[in-house]
Amino acid sequence: MKKSLAGSCADTNSLSYSVNMAIENILAQIDSEISKLKQARALLANLGTVAAASGRKAAKAGSKAKPRKKRFLSADARKRIADAQRKRWAAVRAKAKKG
């Protein structure tokens, strides 16, 4: 009876060894695929930025876009913007006098 237990133990060890080797093989293949996918992604990302930049230039040159409608500010809006800018410059001048 001891011989059969020793034989089954050896079978179990070889089985676990082969399972571990299979898992390591699968993990190696997955790592290989990941590196290939990362390379492909990097290439596509670079192509996307180049294509987008060249596509915008081609679209501007090739098609006639409608001219933008000119926007006008009311006198009140211009006054508020000017007052806010004067206030910012006054703060800059005050800080410069202190320092």
C-alpha positions in Angstrom: 0.0 0.0 0.0 2.9 2.4 0.7 4.1 2.0 -2.9 0.9 3.2 -4.3 0.9 6.2 -2.0 4.5 7.1 -3.0 3.6 6.7 -6.6 0.5 9.0 -6.3 2.6 11.6 -4.4 5.1 11.7 -7.3 2.2 12.0 -9.7 0.8 14.9 -7.6 4.2 16.7 -7.6 4.6 16.3 -11.4 1.0 17.5 -11.9 1.5 20.6 -9.7 4.8 21.2 -11.5 3.1 21.0 -14.9 0.3 23.2 -13.7 2.8 25.8 -12.5 4.6 25.7 -15.8 1.4 26.1 -17.7 0.4 29.1 -15.5 3.9 30.6 -16.0 3.6 30.0 -19.8 0.1 31.7 -19.8 1.5 34.7 -17.8 4.4 35.1 -20.2 2.0 35.1 -23.2 -0.2 37.7 -21.5 2.8 39.9 -20.7 3.9 39.6 -24.4 0.4 40.6 -25.6 0.4 43.5 -23.1 3.7 44.8 -24.4 2.5 44.5 -28.0 -0.8 46.3 -27.2 1.2 49.1 -25.4 3.3 49.6 -28.5 0.3 49.6 -30.8 -1.4 52.2 -28.5 1.6 54.4 -28.5 1.7 54.3 -32.3 -1.9 55.1 -32.6 -1.7 57.9 -30.1 1.1 59.5 -32.0 -0.8 59.1 -35.3 -3.9 60.6 -33.8 -2.1 63.8 -32.7 -0.4 64.1 -36.1 -3.6 63.4 -38.1 -5.7 65.7 -35.9 -3.2 68.6 -36.4 -2.8 68.0 -40.1 -6.6 67.5 -40.5 -7.4 70.9 -38.9 -5.0 72.6 -41.3 -6.4 70.9 -44.3 -9.9 71.7 -43.3 -9.1 75.4 -42.9 -7.4 75.6 -46.3 -9.8 73.4 -48.2 -13.2 74.7 -47.0 -14.6 78.2 -46.8 -15.9 78.7 -43.3 -18.5 81.3 -42.6 -17.0 84.5 -41.2 -17.8 84.9 -37.5 -20.4 87.4 -36.6 -18.7 90.4 -34.9 -19.6 90.7 -31.3 -20.2 94.1 -29.7 -20.0 95.1 -26.1 -22.4 97.5 -24.6 -21.0 100.8 -23.1 -21.8 99.5 -19.6 -19.9 96.3 -20.2 -16.9 98.2 -21.5 -17.0 100.4 -18.4 -17.1 97.5 -16.0 -14.2 95.8 -17.7 -12.2 99.0 -17.7 -12.9 99.6 -14.0 -11.9 96.1 -13.1 -8.6 96.5 -15.0 -7.9 99.8 -13.3 -8.5 98.1 -10.0 -6.0 95.3 -10.9 -3.3 97.8 -12.0 -3.8 99.8 -8.8 -3.2 96.7 -6.8 0.0 96.0 -8.8 1.2 99.5 -8.3 0.5 99.5 -4.5 2.4 96.2 -4.2 5.3 97.6 -6.1 5.5 100.7 -3.8 5.6 98.5 -0.7 8.3 96.2 -2.1 
